[in-house]
Amino acid sequence: MRLLWMQAGACGGDTLSLLCADNPTLEQLIEEGLELLWHPSLSVAPPRYLEWLIDAITTGRTPLDILCVEGSLIAGPRNTGLWDSLRDRGKKDAIAELAEAATYVLAVGTCAAYGGIHAAPPNPADCVGMQFDKASPGGLLPAAWRSRSGFPVINLAGCPTHPNTIARFLAFLLRGLPVTLDELQRPADFFSTTVHQGCSRNEYHEYDVEDTILGDRGCLFFNLGCQGPLTLATCNQELWNGRSSKTRVGVPCFGCTSPDFPRDTNLFLTEKIGHIPLRLPIGVQRANYMAYKDLAHEATPARLIRREMEP
């Protein structure tokens, strides 16, 4: 399968993430049949080759199986896209043309999927995602748009996306495995469990032992802005580089796979109604949660109060 990687308004973090993939590695994907037509960091051909390649693809001379887009689509100024240009036109226009020719279109990273950091208020460059503007359908491409495979843009969300989420999804396509998307067009195989699942601080959460300052061992959800119970990703089930995750080292999950990332608020503060967080874990009813937490707090084991790890 032939893959073209286009980088729009981005930091390059998803490229670095892909290079860290180890199950499978990029090299293994290439051995399995992935042909890398172009990548801005990995290709040795000059930029003029990319221009030739885009023309060859959009005129039907070169088939394109997978288009990967990294970074938000910059529409400014005044919808010209010239603040992120490719020769004499906006890069967003070239990407839209390539999308029409591709069998699958992947938005790699939250910026490409939903706009991400670049689309945060006040969004001076008029950034959007490939098929979403934050949580609203319709970005660069309209909501009804479909690729040649019949799929919408497939959102591999994250800031950056987990290395093995990128690599394994590419392996899915190479092997012709079935793909199921959620309502935000993310592959359900990688976005159906929360960051909270597998978190080493879960027991503290269950007994309502909550930290108020960074650096301790308690739960970070109630006071320090952790979005782990609200965020769908594999971060605590498949550790980054096989070693760790944000919450395991005491940093709150910022919800980077969500369309509203980054939240337009203090990322280290939990908004509350009374003493209960305004946003509750996925699938939880407020009245039940309040009653459960009050009971659990009364039954907290002494070792958790002392912030001791389980023997």
C-alpha positions in Angstrom: 0.0 0.0 0.0 1.3 3.5 -0.9 1.4 6.1 1.8 1.9 9.9 1.5 2.4 11.9 4.7 1.5 15.6 4.6 2.5 17.9 7.4 0.3 21.0 7.8 0.3 23.3 10.9 2.1 21.1 13.4 5.0 20.6 15.7 6.0 17.3 14.2 5.2 15.3 17.4 3.2 12.6 15.6 6.2 12.0 13.2 8.4 11.5 16.3 5.8 9.3 17.8 5.6 7.1 14.7 9.4 6.7 14.9 9.1 5.4 18.5 6.6 2.7 17.5 7.9 -0.8 18.5 4.9 -3.1 18.0 5.1 -3.0 15.0 8.0 -0.7 14.0 7.9 1.5 10.9 10.6 -0.8 9.4 8.4 -3.8 10.0 5.4 -2.1 8.3 7.6 -1.3 5.3 8.8 -5.0 5.1 5.1 -6.0 5.2 4.3 -3.9 2.1 3.9 -0.3 3.1 5.5 2.0 0.5 6.4 5.5 1.8 5.9 7.8 -1.2 6.7 10.9 0.8 7.4 12.0 4.3 8.7 15.6 5.0 11.2 14.3 7.6 12.1 10.9 6.2 12.2 11.4 2.4 15.5 12.3 0.7 13.9 13.7 -2.4 13.8 17.5 -2.8 10.5 19.4 -2.2 10.0 19.8 -6.0 9.5 16.0 -6.0 6.5 16.4 -3.7 5.0 18.9 -6.1 5.4 16.4 -9.0 4.0 13.6 -6.8 0.9 15.6 -5.8 0.3 16.3 -9.5 0.8 12.6 -10.4 -1.7 11.5 -7.7 -4.4 14.1 -8.4 -4.3 13.4 -12.1 -4.6 9.7 -11.6 -1.1 8.7 -12.8 0.0 7.4 -9.4 -2.4 5.6 -7.1 -2.6 6.6 -3.4 -3.8 4.1 -0.8 -3.2 6.1 2.4 -3.0 9.8 3.0 -1.8 10.7 6.5 -2.2 14.3 7.5 -0.3 15.7 10.5 -1.2 19.1 11.9 -4.1 21.5 11.8 -5.4 22.8 8.5 -4.6 26.6 8.4 -7.3 28.5 6.5 -6.0 32.0 7.2 -5.8 34.6 6.0 -9.4 34.9 4.7 -9.6 31.2 3.7 -6.6 31.4 1.4 -4.5 29.1 3.5 -1.4 31.1 2.4 -0.1 31.2 6.0 0.8 27.6 5.4 1.6 27.5 1.7 2.8 25.1 -0.9 4.4 27.1 -3.7 1.7 29.5 -4.7 -1.4 28.1 -2.9 -2.5 27.1 0.5 -1.4 23.6 1.6 -4.9 22.9 2.7 -6.1 23.0 -0.9 -3.4 20.5 -2.0 -4.4 18.2 0.9 -8.1 18.4 0.0 -7.3 17.4 -3.6 -5.1 14.5 -2.3 -8.0 13.3 -0.1 -10.2 12.9 -3.1 -7.7 10.6 -4.7 -6.8 8.5 -1.6 -8.4 5.2 -0.6 -8.0 6.0 3.2 -7.5 9.4 4.8 -6.0 9.4 8.3 -5.8 12.5 10.5 -2.8 11.7 12.7 -3.0 13.7 15.9 -5.6 15.9 17.5 -4.6 18.9 15.4 -5.3 17.2 12.2 -8.5 15.5 13.6 -10.1 18.5 15.4 -7.9 21.5 15.2 -6.0 21.0 18.4 -3.7 23.5 20.0 -3.6 25.7 16.9 -7.4 26.1 16.9 -7.5 27.1 20.6 -9.0 30.6 21.2 -8.5 33.1 19.7 -7.4 30.9 16.7 -5.8 33.7 14.8 -4.8 31.5 11.8 -8.4 30.0 11.4 -7.2 26.5 12.0 -9.6 23.5 11.7 -9.3 19.7 11.6 -9.7 17.5 8.5 -13.4 16.9 9.0 -14.1 18.5 12.4 -13.9 21.9 13.9 -13.3 21.0 17.5 -16.3 18.8 18.3 -18.5 20.1 15.4 -18.6 18.1 12.2 -17.2 19.8 9.2 -13.6 21.2 9.0 -11.5 21.3 5.8 -13.9 18.6 4.4 -17.7 18.6 4.8 -19.3 16.2 7.3 -20.8 14.1 4.5 -17.4 13.6 2.7 -16.2 10.0 2.2 -13.0 8.7 0.8 -12.7 6.1 -2.0 -13.0 3.3 0.6 -16.4 4.7 1.8 -14.9 5.8 5.1 -14.8 9.4 6.4 -11.5 10.8 7.7 -10.2 8.4 10.3 -9.1 10.3 13.4 -6.0 8.9 15.2 -6.3 11.5 17.9 -3.7 12.4 20.5 -1.1 15.1 21.2 0.8 13.2 20.0 -1.0 10.0 19.1 0.4 6.9 20.9 3.2 5.4 18.7 1.6 1.9 18.6 -1.8 3.3 17.8 -0.4 4.8 14.6 1.6 1.7 13.7 -1.0 -0.8 14.5 -3.8 1.0 12.7 -1.5 1.1 9.6 -1.0 -2.7 10.1 -4.8 -3.1 10.2 -5.1 -1.4 6.8 -2.2 -3.5 5.4 -3.9 -6.7 6.5 -7.4 -5.7 5.4 -8.8 -6.0 8.9 -12.2 -4.6 9.7 -12.4 -1.0 11.0 -15.1 0.3 13.3 -15.2 4.1 14.1 -16.8 5.8 17.1 -18.9 9.0 16.8 -15.8 11.1 16.6 -14.4 8.9 13.8 -11.7 7.4 15.9 -11.0 3.6 15.5 -12.9 1.8 18.3 -10.0 -0.7 18.8 -7.9 2.1 20.2 -10.4 4.5 21.7 -12.9 2.5 23.7 -11.3 2.5 27.1 -10.4 5.4 29.3 -7.0 6.6 30.5 -8.3 6.0 34.0 -8.4 2.2 33.3 -5.0 0.9 34.2 -4.0 4.1 36.1 -1.8 3.2 39.1 -3.7 5.7 41.2 -7.1 4.0 40.7 -7.4 2.8 44.3 -6.9 6.4 45.6 -9.7 7.5 43.3 -12.1 4.8 44.5 -11.6 5.8 48.1 -11.7 9.5 47.4 -8.1 10.1 48.4 -7.4 13.2 46.3 -4.2 15.2 46.0 -4.3 19.0 46.2 -0.7 19.6 45.1 1.4 17.9 42.4 4.0 15.3 43.4 2.1 13.0 45.8 0.5 9.6 45.2 -3.2 10.3 45.4 -5.8 10.8 42.7 -5.5 13.9 40.5 -9.1 13.9 39.3 -10.9 15.9 42.0 -8.6 18.8 42.4 -5.8 18.9 39.8 -7.7 18.7 36.5 -7.0 15.1 35.5 -9.2 14.1 32.6 -8.3 10.4 32.7 -11.8 9.2 33.7 -13.2 11.2 30.8 -10.7 10.5 28.0 -10.6 7.5 25.7 -7.0 6.4 25.0 -4.7 3.5 25.8 -2.0 5.4 27.7 -2.2 3.4 31.0 -2.8 0.1 29.3 0.1 0.3 26.9 2.7 2.5 28.5 4.6 5.1 26.5 7.9 3.6 25.3 6.9 0.6 27.4 7.8 2.5 30.6 5.3 5.1 31.9 2.5 7.6 31.4 1.5 11.0 32.6 -0.5 9.9 35.6 2.1 7.3 36.7 4.6 10.1 37.2 2.1 12.5 38.9 1.0 14.6 35.9 -2.7 15.0 35.2 -4.1 13.6 31.9 -5.0 16.7 29.8 -7.5 14.8 27.6 -5.4 15.2 24.5 -7.5 12.7 22.4 -10.6 14.7 22.9 -12.0 17.2 20.3 -12.0 20.1 22.9 -8.3 19.7 23.7 -6.8 22.0 24.9 -9.6 23.1 27.3 -9.9 26.8 27.5 -9.3 26.8 31.2 -6.6 26.1 33.9 -5.4 22.6 33.0 -4.3 21.9 36.5 -7.6 22.8 38.2 -10.8 20.8 38.4 -14.0 22.8 38.0 -16.7 21.8 40.6 -20.3 22.1 41.6 -20.0 22.1 45.4 -17.3 19.5 46.1 -18.1 17.3 43.1 -16.4 17.8 39.7 -18.5 19.5 37.1 -17.6 16.8 34.5 -17.9 13.2 35.9 -16.3 10.0 34.6 -17.9 8.5 31.5 -21.1 6.7 32.2 -21.5 7.9 35.8 -24.7 9.5 37.2 -24.1 12.5 39.5 -26.4 11.5 42.3 -25.0 8.0 42.5 -21.4 9.2 42.3 -21.9 11.7 45.2 -23.4 9.0 47.4 -20.7 6.5 46.5 -17.8 8.9 47.1 -19.1 9.9 50.5 -19.4 6.2 51.6 -16.0 5.3 50.2 -14.3 8.2 51.9 -15.5 6.9 55.3 -14.1 3.4 54.5 -10.6 4.6 53.3 -7.8 2.2 54.5 -5.3 3.8 56.7 -2.4 3.0 54.4 -4.0 5.1 51.6 -4.5 8.0 53.9 -0.8 7.8 54.6 -0.2 7.6 50.8 1.5 4.2 51.1 1.6 1.8 48.1 -0.1 -1.6 48.4 2.2 -4.2 49.8 
